Amino acid sequence: MGKRQNAEETYMVSQYRLSGRHAQRSYQLVNWIDTKKTLRLFKRNVDVIKNAPLVGFLYHRLADVDKTKDPETQKVYDYSVMDSQMIDAHHEMMYNFRLIMLLDKEYEPDDEKRIDKGLRHFAEDEEDRNRFESYLRGGIDVLYEKLIQGAEKEEDYLEKMYDFTEDFHGRFNEGINREEVLAKLRK
């Protein structure tokens, strides 16, 4: 008899499809940003997929599935990350999933239930997977807005990247007291 696979082994290991504006934006995040085709923000779409949930969570951005259509073909924009890339990214994606489930007090205020979602009953609940993927889409929106939207020249992209880095640092690193963290770690 075959071994029964758990949710952790099966979640985010097959082809992953983005649709609508998220497909468009993810595609733009991996496009070349210079005329010599030497610079781009992300090398592969799977790199966008790996980072976007954390960005969405940190910026408190959730997004529903979008069905924006290509005006010429009238088909919903569609972009896929192949299963081989998703398999390679699986451990990182599962780490991100656990981290978000453990930290998302808005989604689950009860500490014990958050621990269950992140560690004990990992990815078993469809609502948890939907929440994670909503952060993924929200993160794509944030990355697009912060790194692409409004940029026209190479210099614009570099300025936007600098501004995003500064914003990120200001939001998440300035309030951290290094000595306090080290003292807690020594205990």
GURO-746636 format. One line per field, with one value per atom (N, C-alpha, C, O): residue number from 1; residue in three letters; atom name; x, y, z. Coordinates in steps of 0.1 Angstrom, whole numbers, plus 2048, in hexadecimal, padded with zeros to 3 digits. Layout:
pos	[NUM	...]
code	[ala	...]
site	[CA	...]
x	[X	...]
y	[Y	...]
z	[Z	...]
//
This chain:
pos	[1	1	1	1	2	2	2	2	3	3	3	3	4	4	4	4	5	5	5	5	6	6	6	6	7	7	7	7	8	8	8	8	9	9	9	9	10	10	10	10	11	11	11	11	12	12	12	12	13	13	13	13	14	14	14	14	15	15	15	15	16	16	16	16	17	17	17	17	18	18	18	18	19	19	19	19	20	20	20	20	21	21	21	21	22	22	22	22	23	23	23	23	24	24	24	24	25	25	25	25	26	26	26	26	27	27	27	27	28	28	28	28	29	29	29	29	30	30	30	30	31	31	31	31	32	32	32	32	33	33	33	33	34	34	34	34	35	35	35	35	36	36	36	36	37	37	37	37	38	38	38	38	39	39	39	39	40	40	40	40	41	41	41	41	42	42	42	42	43	43	43	43	44	44	44	44	45	45	45	45	46	46	46	46	47	47	47	47	48	48	48	48	49	49	49	49	50	50	50	50	51	51	51	51	52	52	52	52	53	53	53	53	54	54	54	54	55	55	55	55	56	56	56	56	57	57	57	57	58	58	58	58	59	59	59	59	60	60	60	60	61	61	61	61	62	62	62	62	63	63	63	63	64	64	64	64	65	65	65	65	66	66	66	66	67	67	67	67	68	68	68	68	69	69	69	69	70	70	70	70	71	71	71	71	72	72	72	72	73	73	73	73	74	74	74	74	75	75	75	75	76	76	76	76	77	77	77	77	78	78	78	78	79	79	79	79	80	80	80	80	81	81	81	81	82	82	82	82	83	83	83	83	84	84	84	84	85	85	85	85	86	86	86	86	87	87	87	87	88	88	88	88	89	89	89	89	90	90	90	90	91	91	91	91	92	92	92	92	93	93	93	93	94	94	94	94	95	95	95	95	96	96	96	96	97	97	97	97	98	98	98	98	99	99	99	99	100	100	100	100	101	101	101	101	102	102	102	102	103	103	103	103	104	104	104	104	105	105	105	105	106	106	106	106	107	107	107	107	108	108	108	108	109	109	109	109	110	110	110	110	111	111	111	111	112	112	112	112	113	113	113	113	114	114	114	114	115	115	115	115	116	116	116	116	117	117	117	117	118	118	118	118	119	119	119	119	120	120	120	120	121	121	121	121	122	122	122	122	123	123	123	123	124	124	124	124	125	125	125	125	126	126	126	126	127	127	127	127	128	128	128	128	129	129	129	129	130	130	130	130	131	131	131	131	132	132	132	132	133	133	133	133	134	134	134	134	135	135	135	135	136	136	136	136	137	137	137	137	138	138	138	138	139	139	139	139	140	140	140	140	141	141	141	141	142	142	142	142	143	143	143	143	144	144	144	144	145	145	145	145	146	146	146	146	147	147	147	147	148	148	148	148	149	149	149	149	150	150	150	150	151	151	151	151	152	152	152	152	153	153	153	153	154	154	154	154	155	155	155	155	156	156	156	156	157	157	157	157	158	158	158	158	159	159	159	159	160	160	160	160	161	161	161	161	162	162	162	162	163	163	163	163	164	164	164	164	165	165	165	165	166	166	166	166	167	167	167	167	168	168	168	168	169	169	169	169	170	170	170	170	171	171	171	171	172	172	172	172	173	173	173	173	174	174	174	174	175	175	175	175	176	176	176	176	177	177	177	177	178	178	178	178	179	179	179	179	180	180	180	180	181	181	181	181	182	182	182	182	183	183	183	183	184	184	184	184	185	185	185	185	186	186	186	186	187	187	187	187]
code	[met	met	met	met	gly	gly	gly	gly	lys	lys	lys	lys	arg	arg	arg	arg	gln	gln	gln	gln	asn	asn	asn	asn	ala	ala	ala	ala	glu	glu	glu	glu	glu	glu	glu	glu	thr	thr	thr	thr	tyr	tyr	tyr	tyr	met	met	met	met	val	val	val	val	ser	ser	ser	ser	gln	gln	gln	gln	tyr	tyr	tyr	tyr	arg	arg	arg	arg	leu	leu	leu	leu	ser	ser	ser	ser	gly	gly	gly	gly	arg	arg	arg	arg	his	his	his	his	ala	ala	ala	ala	gln	gln	gln	gln	arg	arg	arg	arg	ser	ser	ser	ser	tyr	tyr	tyr	tyr	gln	gln	gln	gln	leu	leu	leu	leu	val	val	val	val	asn	asn	asn	asn	trp	trp	trp	trp	ile	ile	ile	ile	asp	asp	asp	asp	thr	thr	thr	thr	lys	lys	lys	lys	lys	lys	lys	lys	thr	thr	thr	thr	leu	leu	leu	leu	arg	arg	arg	arg	leu	leu	leu	leu	phe	phe	phe	phe	lys	lys	lys	lys	arg	arg	arg	arg	asn	asn	asn	asn	val	val	val	val	asp	asp	asp	asp	val	val	val	val	ile	ile	ile	ile	lys	lys	lys	lys	asn	asn	asn	asn	ala	ala	ala	ala	pro	pro	pro	pro	leu	leu	leu	leu	val	val	val	val	gly	gly	gly	gly	phe	phe	phe	phe	leu	leu	leu	leu	tyr	tyr	tyr	tyr	his	his	his	his	arg	arg	arg	arg	leu	leu	leu	leu	ala	ala	ala	ala	asp	asp	asp	asp	val	val	val	val	asp	asp	asp	asp	lys	lys	lys	lys	thr	thr	thr	thr	lys	lys	lys	lys	asp	asp	asp	asp	pro	pro	pro	pro	glu	glu	glu	glu	thr	thr	thr	thr	gln	gln	gln	gln	lys	lys	lys	lys	val	val	val	val	tyr	tyr	tyr	tyr	asp	asp	asp	asp	tyr	tyr	tyr	tyr	ser	ser	ser	ser	val	val	val	val	met	met	met	met	asp	asp	asp	asp	ser	ser	ser	ser	gln	gln	gln	gln	met	met	met	met	ile	ile	ile	ile	asp	asp	asp	asp	ala	ala	ala	ala	his	his	his	his	his	his	his	his	glu	glu	glu	glu	met	met	met	met	met	met	met	met	tyr	tyr	tyr	tyr	asn	asn	asn	asn	phe	phe	phe	phe	arg	arg	arg	arg	leu	leu	leu	leu	ile	ile	ile	ile	met	met	met	met	leu	leu	leu	leu	leu	leu	leu	leu	asp	asp	asp	asp	lys	lys	lys	lys	glu	glu	glu	glu	tyr	tyr	tyr	tyr	glu	glu	glu	glu	pro	pro	pro	pro	asp	asp	asp	asp	asp	asp	asp	asp	glu	glu	glu	glu	lys	lys	lys	lys	arg	arg	arg	arg	ile	ile	ile	ile	asp	asp	asp	asp	lys	lys	lys	lys	gly	gly	gly	gly	leu	leu	leu	leu	arg	arg	arg	arg	his	his	his	his	phe	phe	phe	phe	ala	ala	ala	ala	glu	glu	glu	glu	asp	asp	asp	asp	glu	glu	glu	glu	glu	glu	glu	glu	asp	asp	asp	asp	arg	arg	arg	arg	asn	asn	asn	asn	arg	arg	arg	arg	phe	phe	phe	phe	glu	glu	glu	glu	ser	ser	ser	ser	tyr	tyr	tyr	tyr	leu	leu	leu	leu	arg	arg	arg	arg	gly	gly	gly	gly	gly	gly	gly	gly	ile	ile	ile	ile	asp	asp	asp	asp	val	val	val	val	leu	leu	leu	leu	tyr	tyr	tyr	tyr	glu	glu	glu	glu	lys	lys	lys	lys	leu	leu	leu	leu	ile	ile	ile	ile	gln	gln	gln	gln	gly	gly	gly	gly	ala	ala	ala	ala	glu	glu	glu	glu	lys	lys	lys	lys	glu	glu	glu	glu	glu	glu	glu	glu	asp	asp	asp	asp	tyr	tyr	tyr	tyr	leu	leu	leu	leu	glu	glu	glu	glu	lys	lys	lys	lys	met	met	met	met	tyr	tyr	tyr	tyr	asp	asp	asp	asp	phe	phe	phe	phe	thr	thr	thr	thr	glu	glu	glu	glu	asp	asp	asp	asp	phe	phe	phe	phe	his	his	his	his	gly	gly	gly	gly	arg	arg	arg	arg	phe	phe	phe	phe	asn	asn	asn	asn	glu	glu	glu	glu	gly	gly	gly	gly	ile	ile	ile	ile	asn	asn	asn	asn	arg	arg	arg	arg	glu	glu	glu	glu	glu	glu	glu	glu	val	val	val	val	leu	leu	leu	leu	ala	ala	ala	ala	lys	lys	lys	lys	leu	leu	leu	leu	arg	arg	arg	arg	lys	lys	lys	lys]
site	[N	CA	C	O	N	CA	C	O	N	CA	C	O	N	CA	C	O	N	CA	C	O	N	CA	C	O	N	CA	C	O	N	CA	C	O	N	CA	C	O	N	CA	C	O	N	CA	C	O	N	CA	C	O	N	CA	C	O	N	CA	C	O	N	CA	C	O	N	CA	C	O	N	CA	C	O	N	CA	C	O	N	CA	C	O	N	CA	C	O	N	CA	C	O	N	CA	C	O	N	CA	C	O	N	CA	C	O	N	CA	C	O	N	CA	C	O	N	CA	C	O	N	CA	C	O	N	CA	C	O	N	CA	C	O	N	CA	C	O	N	CA	C	O	N	CA	C	O	N	CA	C	O	N	CA	C	O	N	CA	C	O	N	CA	C	O	N	CA	C	O	N	CA	C	O	N	CA	C	O	N	CA	C	O	N	CA	C	O	N	CA	C	O	N	CA	C	O	N	CA	C	O	N	CA	C	O	N	CA	C	O	N	CA	C	O	N	CA	C	O	N	CA	C	O	N	CA	C	O	N	CA	C	O	N	CA	C	O	N	CA	C	O	N	CA	C	O	N	CA	C	O	N	CA	C	O	N	CA	C	O	N	CA	C	O	N	CA	C	O	N	CA	C	O	N	CA	C	O	N	CA	C	O	N	CA	C	O	N	CA	C	O	N	CA	C	O	N	CA	C	O	N	CA	C	O	N	CA	C	O	N	CA	C	O	N	CA	C	O	N	CA	C	O	N	CA	C	O	N	CA	C	O	N	CA	C	O	N	CA	C	O	N	CA	C	O	N	CA	C	O	N	CA	C	O	N	CA	C	O	N	CA	C	O	N	CA	C	O	N	CA	C	O	N	CA	C	O	N	CA	C	O	N	CA	C	O	N	CA	C	O	N	CA	C	O	N	CA	C	O	N	CA	C	O	N	CA	C	O	N	CA	C	O	N	CA	C	O	N	CA	C	O	N	CA	C	O	N	CA	C	O	N	CA	C	O	N	CA	C	O	N	CA	C	O	N	CA	C	O	N	CA	C	O	N	CA	C	O	N	CA	C	O	N	CA	C	O	N	CA	C	O	N	CA	C	O	N	CA	C	O	N	CA	C	O	N	CA	C	O	N	CA	C	O	N	CA	C	O	N	CA	C	O	N	CA	C	O	N	CA	C	O	N	CA	C	O	N	CA	C	O	N	CA	C	O	N	CA	C	O	N	CA	C	O	N	CA	C	O	N	CA	C	O	N	CA	C	O	N	CA	C	O	N	CA	C	O	N	CA	C	O	N	CA	C	O	N	CA	C	O	N	CA	C	O	N	CA	C	O	N	CA	C	O	N	CA	C	O	N	CA	C	O	N	CA	C	O	N	CA	C	O	N	CA	C	O	N	CA	C	O	N	CA	C	O	N	CA	C	O	N	CA	C	O	N	CA	C	O	N	CA	C	O	N	CA	C	O	N	CA	C	O	N	CA	C	O	N	CA	C	O	N	CA	C	O	N	CA	C	O	N	CA	C	O	N	CA	C	O	N	CA	C	O	N	CA	C	O	N	CA	C	O	N	CA	C	O	N	CA	C	O	N	CA	C	O	N	CA	C	O	N	CA	C	O	N	CA	C	O	N	CA	C	O	N	CA	C	O	N	CA	C	O	N	CA	C	O	N	CA	C	O	N	CA	C	O	N	CA	C	O	N	CA	C	O	N	CA	C	O	N	CA	C	O	N	CA	C	O	N	CA	C	O	N	CA	C	O	N	CA	C	O	N	CA	C	O	N	CA	C	O	N	CA	C	O	N	CA	C	O	N	CA	C	O	N	CA	C	O	N	CA	C	O	N	CA	C	O	N	CA	C	O	N	CA	C	O	N	CA	C	O	N	CA	C	O	N	CA	C	O	N	CA	C	O	N	CA	C	O]
x	[808	800	809	813	805	80D	80D	803	817	818	80E	80E	806	7FD	805	80C	804	80B	803	7F7	80A	804	803	809	7FC	7FB	808	80A	812	81E	826	82C	824	82B	824	82A	818	810	80D	80A	80E	80B	817	822	814	81E	829	835	826	830	82D	835	822	81E	81D	81F	81B	81A	811	806	816	80E	80A	813	7FD	7F8	7F4	7ED	7F8	7F4	7EA	7EC	7E0	7D7	7D5	7D9	7D0	7CC	7D8	7E3	7D6	7E1	7ED	7F8	7EB	7F6	7FF	80C	7FA	801	809	815	803	809	815	820	812	81C	827	833	825	830	839	845	833	83A	843	84E	83D	845	850	85B	84F	859	865	870	864	86F	874	87E	86D	872	87F	882	886	892	88E	884	896	893	89D	89C	8A6	8AF	8AF	8AC	8B4	8B4	8BF	8BD	8C9	8D3	8D0	8D7	8C4	8C0	8CA	8CD	8CE	8D8	8D2	8D7	8C7	8C2	8B3	8AB	8AF	8A1	8A0	8A9	894	891	892	897	88B	88B	890	88C	898	89C	892	890	88A	87F	872	872	867	85A	859	852	860	85F	865	862	86F	875	86B	86B	862	857	84E	84A	84A	841	846	83F	853	859	859	857	85B	85D	84F	84E	846	83A	832	82C	830	828	82D	825	83A	840	83E	83B	83F	83D	82F	82C	826	817	814	80D	81A	817	81D	816	829	830	829	828	823	81D	80D	806	809	7FB	7F2	7E7	7F7	7EF	7EA	7F2	7DE	7D7	7D1	7CC	7D0	7C9	7C2	7C7	7B6	7AE	7B3	7BB	7AF	7B3	7AD	7A1	7B5	7B0	7AE	7B5	7A5	7A1	7A2	79A	7AC	7AE	7B1	7B9	7AA	7AC	7B5	7B6	7BC	7C4	7B9	7B1	7BA	7B0	7B0	7A5	7BB	7BB	7B5	7AD	7B8	7B4	7A7	7A0	7A4	799	79A	791	7A7	7AA	7B0	7B7	7AD	7B3	7C2	7C7	7CA	7D8	7DC	7D6	7E6	7E9	7F9	7FF	7FF	80D	810	80A	818	81A	829	832	82B	838	837	82F	841	841	843	849	83E	83F	84E	850	857	865	86A	872	867	86B	864	86A	857	850	855	856	859	85F	86C	86F	874	881	87F	887	874	871	868	865	865	85B	85F	856	86B	86F	86E	86A	872	871	863	85F	85B	84C	846	83E	849	843	848	840	854	85A	852	84E	850	848	83A	834	834	826	826	81D	82F	82F	831	82A	83A	83D	831	82E	82A	81E	813	80C	811	806	809	800	816	81A	819	816	81B	81B	80E	80C	805	7F9	7EE	7E5	7F0	7E6	7D9	7CF	7D9	7CC	7C3	7B7	7CA	7C3	7BE	7B3	7C8	7C5	7CA	7D6	7C2	7C7	7CB	7D4	7C6	7CA	7D8	7DA	7E1	7EF	7EF	7F7	7E8	7E8	7E3	7E9	7D9	7D3	7DD	7DE	7E4	7EF	7FA	7FF	7FE	808	803	80B	7F6	7F1	7F1	7F5	7ED	7ED	7FB	7FD	805	813	81B	824	818	820	819	81E	80E	808	7FF	7FF	7F7	7ED	7F0	7E8	7FD	803	7FC	7FB	7F6	7F0	7E5	7E1	7DF	7D4	7C7	7BE	7C6	7B9	7BA	7C4	7B0	7B0	7B0	7B5	7A9	7A9	7B7	7BA	7BF	7CD	7D5	7DC	7D3	7DA	7D5	7DD	7C8	7C2	7C8	7CB	7CA	7CF	7DE	7E2	7E6	7F4	7F4	7FC	7EC	7EC	7E7	7EB	7DE	7DA	7E5	7E6	7ED	7F9	803	80A	804	80D	808	811	7FC	7F7	7F8	7FC	7F5	7F7	806	809	80F	81D	821	82A	81C	81F	81A	821	80E	809	813	817	818	821	82E	833	834	840	83F	848	834	831	830	837	828	827	834	837	83B	848	853	85C	854	85F	85D	867	851	84E	845	849	83A	830	836	83C	834	838	846	84B	84E	85C	85C	855	864	865	874	876	87D	88B	893	88D	89E	8A7	8A9	8A8	8AB	8AD	8A1	8A2	895	889	888	884	88C	88C	895	892	8A1	8AB	8A7	8A9	8A1	89B	890	890	887	87C	882	87D	88C	892	898	897	89F	8A5	89A	89B	890	885	87E	87A	87C	876	87F	87A	88C	895	895	894	895	894	886	886	87C	86E	86E	869	873	873	87C	877	887	890	889	889	883	87C	870	86E	869	85D	861	85B	86C	86E	87B	87C	884	891	895	89C	890	894	890	898	885	881	887	885	890	897	8A3	8AC	8A4	8B0	8B8	8B5	8C4	8CD	8D1	8D2	8D4	8D9	8CE	8D1	8C1	8B6	8B4	8B2	8B5	8B4	8BF	8BC	8CB	8D6	8D5	8D8	8D0	8CE	8C4	8C5	8B9	8AE	8B3	8B0	8BC	8C1	8CB	8CC	8D1	8DB	8D5	8DB	8C8	8C1	8BE	8B9]
y	[7F4	800	80C	80D	817	823	82B	82B	833	83C	848	84E	84B	856	863	865	86D	879	883	884	88B	895	8A2	8A3	8AC	8B9	8C0	8C6	8BE	8C5	8BF	8C7	8B3	8AC	8B0	8AF	8B4	8B6	8C5	8C8	8CD	8DB	8E3	8E2	8EA	8F2	8EA	8EE	8DE	8D7	8D4	8CE	8D9	8D8	8E5	8F0	8E5	8F2	8FC	8F8	908	912	91D	923	920	929	936	937	941	94E	953	950	95B	960	96F	975	975	983	98C	98A	996	9A0	99A	99F	990	98A	982	982	97D	976	981	980	98C	997	99D	99F	99F	9A6	99D	9A2	990	987	986	986	986	986	992	992	99E	9AA	9AB	9B1	9A4	9A4	99C	99D	993	98B	990	98A	99A	99F	9A7	9AC	9A9	9B2	9C0	9C4	9C7	9D5	9DE	9EB	9D9	9E1	9DD	9D2	9E6	9E3	9D9	9D2	9D7	9CD	9BF	9B6	9BE	9B1	9AB	99F	9B3	9AE	9AF	9A9	9B7	9BA	9B6	9B9	9AF	9AC	9AB	9A8	9AD	9AD	99F	99D	996	988	980	982	975	96D	964	962	95E	955	958	95E	953	955	94E	953	943	93C	944	943	94D	955	960	964	964	96D	966	96B	95A	952	94F	94F	94D	949	956	954	961	96D	975	97B	974	97B	979	983	96D	96B	973	978	973	97A	989	990	98E	99C	9A0	9AA	997	99A	99A	9A2	990	990	99C	9A3	99F	9AB	9B8	9C1	9B9	9C6	9C5	9CE	9BA	9B8	9B9	9BF	9B2	9B3	9A5	99C	9A4	998	99B	9A7	992	994	988	97D	98A	97F	97C	983	970	96C	976	97A	97A	984	97E	974	982	97D	987	987	990	99A	994	98A	998	992	99B	9A7	994	99A	9A1	99A	9AE	9B4	9AF	9B0	9AA	9A5	998	995	98E	981	97E	974	987	985	978	973	974	969	96E	978	968	96C	96A	95F	974	973	967	964	95F	953	951	953	94D	94B	940	940	937	92B	92A	92D	924	920	911	90A	90B	8FD	8F5	8FA	8E9	8E0	8DE	8DC	8DD	8DA	8E6	8E3	8F2	8FD	8FE	901	8FA	8FA	8EF	8F1	8E4	8D9	8DE	8DC	8E5	8EB	8F5	8F6	8FC	907	902	90A	8F6	8F0	8F3	8F8	8F0	8F2	900	903	909	917	91C	924	917	91B	916	91D	90A	904	90C	90D	910	918	925	929	92B	938	936	93E	92B	928	926	92C	91F	91D	92A	92D	932	93F	948	94E	948	951	94C	953	93F	939	93B	93E	93A	93C	94B	94E	954	963	96A	975	965	96C	96C	964	975	976	97C	979	983	988	97D	97C	973	968	95E	959	95C	952	958	957	95F	965	95B	95F	94F	945	93F	939	941	93C	92D	929	925	917	913	909	919	916	91A	913	925	929	91F	91C	91A	90F	903	8FD	8FF	8F4	8F6	8ED	902	905	905	901	90A	90B	8FE	8FC	8F6	8EB	8DD	8D4	8DD	8D0	8CB	8C0	8D4	8D1	8D9	8DF	8D9	8E1	8DF	8D4	8EA	8EB	8E1	8DE	8DC	8D3	8DB	8D6	8E7	8EF	8F7	8FF	8F6	8FE	90D	914	911	91F	925	930	91C	920	922	92C	919	919	926	92D	928	934	941	94B	941	94D	94F	95B	945	945	94A	953	945	949	957	95E	95B	969	973	97D	96F	977	976	980	96B	96A	974	97B	974	97E	98C	995	98F	99C	9A0	9AC	997	99A	99D	9A6	996	99A	9A8	9B0	9AC	9B9	9C3	9CD	9C1	9CA	9CB	9D6	9BF	9C0	9C7	9CF	9C5	9CD	9DC	9E4	9DF	9EE	9F4	9FF	9ED	9F3	9F3	9FC	9E9	9E7	9EA	9ED	9EA	9EB	9F7	9FF	9F8	A02	A10	A15	A16	A24	A25	A30	A1A	A1B	A1A	A12	A22	A22	A20	A19	A26	A25	A1C	A1A	A18	A0F	A16	A10	A23	A2B	A2A	A2A	A2A	A2A	A1D	A1D	A12	A05	A05	A00	A0A	A0A	A13	A10	A1E	A27	A20	A21	A1A	A12	A07	A05	A00	9F6	9FB	9F6	A06	A0D	A12	A0F	A18	A1C	A11	A12	A06	9FA	9F4	9F1	9F4	9EF	9F8	9F3	A05	A0E	A0D	A0D	A0C	A0A	9FD	9FD	9F3	9E6	9E7	9E3	9ED	9EE	9F7	9F4	A02	A0B	A04	A06	9FC	9F5	9EA	9E8	9E2	9D6	9D4	9CB	9DD	9DC	9E7	9E4	9F3	9FE	9FC	A01	9F6	9F4	9E9	9E7	9E2	9D6	9DB	9E1	9D8	9DB	9CF	9C5	9D0	9C4	9BF	9B2	9C7	9C3	9BB	9B1	9C0	9B9	9AB	9A1	9AA	99D	993	988	998	990	98B	980	994	991	986	97D	987	97D	96F	965	970	963	95C	950	964	95E	957	94F	95A	954	945	93F]
z	[800	800	800	807	7F8	7F7	803	80B	805	811	80F	804	819	818	81A	824	811	812	81A	819	822	82A	823	818	828	822	81F	815	828	826	81A	812	817	80C	7FE	7F4	7FF	7F2	7EF	7E4	7F9	7F7	7F1	7F5	7E6	7DF	7D9	7D9	7D4	7CD	7BE	7B7	7BA	7AC	7A5	7AC	798	791	798	79C	799	7A0	796	78F	795	78B	792	79C	78C	78F	784	778	788	77E	77F	789	775	775	777	772	77F	781	788	786	790	797	78D	78F	783	778	771	76E	76D	766	76F	76A	77B	784	787	787	789	78B	77F	780	773	767	766	762	769	769	773	770	77E	788	784	789	77A	775	767	762	762	755	757	762	74C	74C	74E	749	756	759	752	754	74A	743	734	731	72C	71D	719	70F	722	71F	723	720	72A	72F	739	737	742	74C	75A	764	75C	769	76A	761	774	777	786	78D	78B	799	79F	7AA	798	79C	790	785	793	788	782	776	78B	787	78E	799	788	78E	79B	7A4	79D	7AA	7B5	7C0	7B1	7BB	7C0	7CC	7B7	7BB	7C5	7CF	7C1	7C8	7D6	7E0	7D8	7E5	7EE	7FA	7E9	7F1	7F3	7FE	7EA	7EB	7F7	7FD	7FC	808	814	81C	816	821	820	829	814	811	814	81A	80F	811	820	824	827	836	83D	844	83A	840	83D	846	831	82D	82F	82B	836	839	82C	82C	822	815	811	80F	810	80B	7FE	7FC	7F5	7E8	7E3	7E4	7DE	7D9	7CB	7C5	7C6	7B9	7AF	7B1	7A5	79C	78E	78B	787	77A	76E	765	770	765	758	757	74D	740	737	738	72E	724	71A	715	718	70F	701	6FB	6FC	6EE	6ED	6E4	6F6	6F5	6FD	6FB	707	710	719	71E	71A	723	730	72F	73B	747	747	742	74B	74B	754	75E	74F	756	756	74B	761	762	76B	776	768	770	774	76C	780	784	783	789	77C	779	786	790	786	792	796	7A2	78D	791	799	7A3	796	79D	7AB	7B5	7AB	7B8	7C1	7CD	7BC	7C4	7CA	7D6	7C2	7C7	7D2	7DB	7D1	7DA	7E6	7EF	7E6	7F0	7FE	806	802	810	815	820	80C	80F	810	819	807	807	814	81A	818	824	831	83A	831	83C	83D	847	831	831	835	83D	831	835	845	84B	84A	859	860	86A	85B	862	862	86C	857	856	85F	866	85E	867	876	87E	87A	887	88C	897	882	886	883	889	87B	877	882	882	88C	897	892	899	888	882	87D	880	876	871	87C	87C	885	890	89D	8A0	8A5	8B1	8BC	8C4	8BC	8C6	8C4	8B9	8CD	8CC	8C9	8BF	8D0	8CE	8C0	8BA	8BC	8AE	8A3	899	8A5	89C	89B	890	8A7	8A7	89F	898	8A1	89A	88B	883	887	878	872	867	87A	875	876	86E	880	883	883	87D	88A	88D	881	87D	87C	871	865	85F	862	857	84A	844	844	837	835	829	840	83E	83B	835	840	83F	833	831	82A	81E	820	819	82B	82F	832	82E	838	83B	82E	82C	824	817	810	809	810	80A	810	808	81D	823	81F	81B	81F	81A	80C	808	803	7F5	7F3	7E9	7FC	7FB	7FF	7F9	808	80B	800	7FC	7F9	7ED	7E3	7DD	7DF	7D5	7DA	7D2	7E7	7EC	7EC	7E9	7EE	7ED	7DF	7DD	7D5	7C7	7C4	7BE	7CA	7C8	7CE	7C8	7DA	7E1	7D9	7D6	7D5	7CE	7C1	7BD	7BA	7AD	7B0	7A9	7BA	7BD	7C1	7BD	7C9	7CF	7C5	7C5	7BC	7B3	7A4	79D	7A0	791	78E	785	795	791	790	799	784	782	77D	779	77D	778	769	763	763	754	750	746	757	753	75D	768	75A	763	770	77B	770	77C	785	792	77F	787	78F	79B	789	790	79B	7A6	799	7A3	7AF	7BB	7AC	7B6	7BE	7CA	7B7	7BE	7C7	7D2	7C2	7CA	7D7	7E2	7D5	7E1	7EB	7F7	7E6	7EE	7F5	801	7EE	7F4	7FF	80A	7FD	807	813	81F	811	81C	824	830	81D	823	82B	836	825	82C	839	844	838	844	84E	85A	84A	854	85B	866	853	859	863	86D	85F	866	86E	876	86B	872	87C	885	87A	882	891	89A	894	8A2	8A9	8B5	8A3	8A9	8B0	8AA	8BD	8C5	8C5	8CB	8BE	8BD	8CA	8CC	8D4	8E1	8E8	8EF	8E7	8EE	8E8	8EF	8DB	8D4	8D8	8DC	8D9	8DD	8EB	8EF	8F4	902	904	90C	8FC	8FC	8F7	8FD	8ED	8E7	8F1	8F0	8F9	903	90E	915	911	91C	91A	923]
//
